[in-house]
Amino acid sequence: MRLHKAIARVSITFVWTLLLLPLQVVLVALGDAPHTEWVPRLYHAGLCRILGISIKVVGAPVSHRPAVFVANHSSWLDILVLGSLVGGSFVAKAEVARWPGVGVLARLQRTEFVERTRRKASTHVHQLQQRLDSGARLMIFPEGTSTDGSYVLPFKSALFAAVERTSRSAKPVVQPVTVAYVRIDGHPADQRTRPIVAWYGDMEFAPHIWGIFQLGDIGVDVTFHEPAPDISRESRKALSAHCEGVVMAEHTRLIGGKSK
């Protein structure tokens, strides 16, 4: 039964991708910015439905431009979940650009690819600053890596410098977001089952995604917090610390996680 479900889901995903991919290619080529954000939202929402992902949302994403959404990260499923709720572009590690298939989809969503090295930090901050100056809405995962979903790592502050350096008179809104997987395959999630949906460490992608396709359902709680207050934006480290504290506290409340 699970095998049949997985095969059906893979087939539907393939068809869904073939339907929307050409449209996004055309819109990106035409520079139609509003619709280049709308199509990925539709695509991600469709994938969530195909995979049986139900999302409970508390709060709402800000509609401002520019904006930075700051979230914890435990799985590639975070991309589908947040991508279905927020119109904007992700900031991802540079390796994603080279992944077969995934790299193409990421580029079509105008993802910013960054290398997590000191040598490249200034260049990437400048790139993000330019995107924000143009009115972009960016989604970042400042832990710098993914976890097994049972805790939130301390946030790295480097990319928050892009908010400091924007030249616009209206500074970007920074909104913390908490993502928690609370139900997996028909049962409440716990430390034993959360790694089933999390993708972290040296896990191979193909076996992991095949396992996801076989699951019955996945329940996700997403909390959009109040935007960061001006006092926390006096420095990138203060802004990072504020977002980290808010996200960690909510994650702990939702699933009894812990910080590391």
C-alpha positions in Angstrom: 0.0 0.0 0.0 2.7 2.5 0.9 4.6 1.5 -2.2 1.6 2.3 -4.4 1.1 5.6 -2.6 4.7 6.6 -3.1 4.6 5.7 -6.8 1.4 7.7 -7.3 2.8 10.7 -5.5 6.0 10.6 -7.5 4.0 10.5 -10.7 1.7 13.4 -9.7 4.7 15.5 -8.6 6.3 14.9 -12.0 3.2 16.0 -13.8 2.7 19.0 -11.5 6.3 20.1 -12.1 5.9 19.8 -15.9 2.7 21.9 -15.8 4.2 24.9 -13.9 7.9 24.8 -14.8 7.5 26.2 -18.4 5.2 29.0 -17.1 7.8 30.0 -14.5 10.6 30.0 -17.1 8.6 32.4 -19.3 7.8 34.7 -16.4 11.4 34.9 -15.2 12.5 35.6 -18.8 10.0 38.4 -19.1 11.0 39.8 -15.7 7.5 39.6 -14.4 8.4 39.9 -10.7 5.0 39.7 -9.1 4.1 36.4 -10.9 7.5 34.9 -10.5 6.6 34.8 -6.8 3.0 33.7 -7.2 3.8 30.6 -9.3 6.3 29.1 -6.8 3.7 29.6 -4.0 1.2 27.7 -6.1 3.8 25.0 -6.9 4.8 24.6 -3.2 1.2 24.5 -2.1 0.5 21.8 -4.6 3.5 19.7 -3.4 2.3 20.1 0.2 -1.0 18.7 -0.8 0.5 15.8 -2.8 2.7 14.8 0.2 -0.1 15.0 2.7 1.4 18.0 4.5 -1.2 20.0 6.6 -0.1 23.4 7.9 -1.5 25.2 10.9 -0.6 28.8 10.8 -0.5 31.3 13.7 0.0 34.9 12.8 0.6 36.0 9.2 3.5 36.9 7.0 4.1 40.7 6.7 3.2 42.1 3.3 5.9 44.8 3.4 8.7 45.1 0.8 11.5 44.7 1.5 11.3 42.0 4.2 13.4 39.3 5.7 11.8 36.1 7.2 14.0 34.4 9.7 13.2 30.7 10.4 14.6 27.6 12.0 15.5 24.7 9.7 15.3 21.0 10.0 14.3 19.7 6.5 14.0 20.4 2.8 10.2 20.3 3.6 10.7 23.7 5.2 11.1 25.1 1.7 7.7 23.6 0.6 5.9 24.8 3.8 7.3 28.3 3.8 7.3 28.6 0.0 3.5 27.9 0.1 2.9 30.7 2.6 5.3 33.5 1.6 5.9 35.1 -1.7 9.7 35.6 -2.0 13.1 34.1 -2.5 15.1 31.8 -0.3 18.7 32.2 0.7 20.4 28.8 0.4 23.8 27.2 0.6 25.8 27.3 -2.6 25.7 23.5 -3.0 22.0 23.6 -3.7 22.6 25.3 -7.0 24.5 22.1 -8.2 21.8 19.6 -7.2 20.2 17.9 -10.1 16.7 19.3 -10.7 16.5 21.1 -7.4 19.1 23.6 -8.5 17.0 24.5 -11.5 13.9 25.0 -9.4 15.8 27.1 -6.9 17.2 29.4 -9.6 13.7 29.9 -11.0 12.6 31.1 -7.6 15.5 33.6 -7.7 17.2 31.9 -4.8 20.4 33.6 -3.5 23.2 31.1 -3.1 25.8 31.7 -0.4 29.0 30.0 0.8 29.3 29.8 4.5 32.9 31.1 4.6 34.4 34.3 6.0 36.1 35.0 2.7 32.8 35.2 0.9 30.7 36.8 3.7 31.1 40.4 2.6 30.3 39.6 -1.0 27.1 37.7 -0.1 26.0 40.4 2.3 26.4 42.9 -0.5 24.3 40.7 -2.8 21.5 40.4 -0.3 21.6 44.1 0.4 21.1 44.8 -3.3 18.1 42.5 -3.4 16.6 44.2 -0.4 17.3 47.6 -1.9 15.2 46.4 -4.9 12.3 45.6 -2.6 12.8 41.8 -2.4 11.3 39.5 0.3 14.0 37.0 1.4 13.7 33.9 3.6 16.8 32.9 5.5 17.8 30.0 7.8 20.5 31.5 10.1 21.3 28.3 12.0 23.6 27.6 9.0 22.6 24.0 8.8 19.6 21.7 9.4 18.8 19.7 12.6 16.8 16.6 13.4 13.9 18.9 14.4 14.1 18.4 18.1 16.0 21.6 18.9 17.1 24.9 17.4 20.7 25.8 16.9 22.1 29.3 17.8 21.7 31.7 14.9 24.7 33.0 13.0 24.5 36.8 12.6 26.6 37.3 9.4 23.8 37.6 6.9 21.8 40.0 9.2 24.4 42.7 8.1 22.5 43.0 4.9 19.6 44.6 6.8 22.0 47.1 8.4 23.5 48.2 5.1 20.4 48.7 3.0 20.3 52.2 1.5 16.5 52.5 1.4 14.9 55.1 3.7 12.3 52.4 4.6 14.4 49.6 6.2 13.4 46.0 5.7 10.9 44.4 8.0 12.4 41.4 9.8 10.0 38.8 10.9 10.9 35.7 12.9 9.2 32.4 11.9 9.0 29.1 13.8 8.5 25.8 12.0 7.7 22.7 14.1 6.7 19.2 12.8 4.1 18.1 15.3 2.4 15.1 13.6 4.1 12.4 11.5 2.4 9.4 9.8 -0.7 9.7 11.8 0.9 10.1 15.3 2.1 12.9 17.4 5.8 13.6 16.6 8.5 12.9 19.1 12.3 12.6 19.3 12.1 9.1 17.7 9.9 10.1 14.7 11.0 13.7 13.9 14.2 12.5 12.2 12.0 10.7 9.7 11.0 14.1 8.1 14.2 16.0 9.1 17.1 16.0 6.6 20.4 16.7 8.3 24.0 15.6 8.7 25.2 13.1 6.0 21.8 11.7 5.1 21.5 10.7 1.5 18.7 12.7 -0.3 17.2 10.0 -2.6 16.4 7.4 0.2 15.1 10.2 2.4 12.7 11.7 -0.1 11.5 8.2 -1.0 10.6 7.7 2.6 8.7 11.0 2.7 6.7 9.9 -0.3 5.6 6.8 1.6 4.3 8.6 4.8 0.6 8.9 5.5 0.6 12.5 6.6 2.7 15.3 8.1 1.4 18.0 10.4 3.3 21.3 10.7 2.8 24.3 13.0 4.1 27.6 11.6 4.1 30.7 13.8 4.7 34.1 12.2 5.9 36.3 15.1 5.7 40.0 15.5 8.3 41.8 13.4 11.6 42.6 15.2 11.4 45.9 17.1 13.6 48.8 16.1 15.7 48.5 19.3 16.8 45.0 18.3 18.0 46.4 14.9 20.8 48.5 16.2 23.3 45.8 15.2 23.3 42.5 13.3 24.2 40.6 16.5 21.3 42.2 18.4 18.9 41.5 15.6 20.1 37.9 15.3 19.8 37.4 19.1 16.3 38.7 19.1 15.1 36.4 16.3 16.9 33.4 17.9 15.3 34.0 21.2 11.8 34.3 19.8 12.1 31.3 17.5 13.7 29.0 20.2 11.0 29.9 22.8 8.2 29.1 20.4 9.8 25.9 19.2 10.2 24.7 22.8 6.6 25.5 23.5 5.4 23.6 20.5 7.4 20.4 20.8 9.4 20.6 23.9 12.6 21.1 22.0 15.8 22.5 23.4 18.6 24.8 22.3 22.1 23.7 21.7 
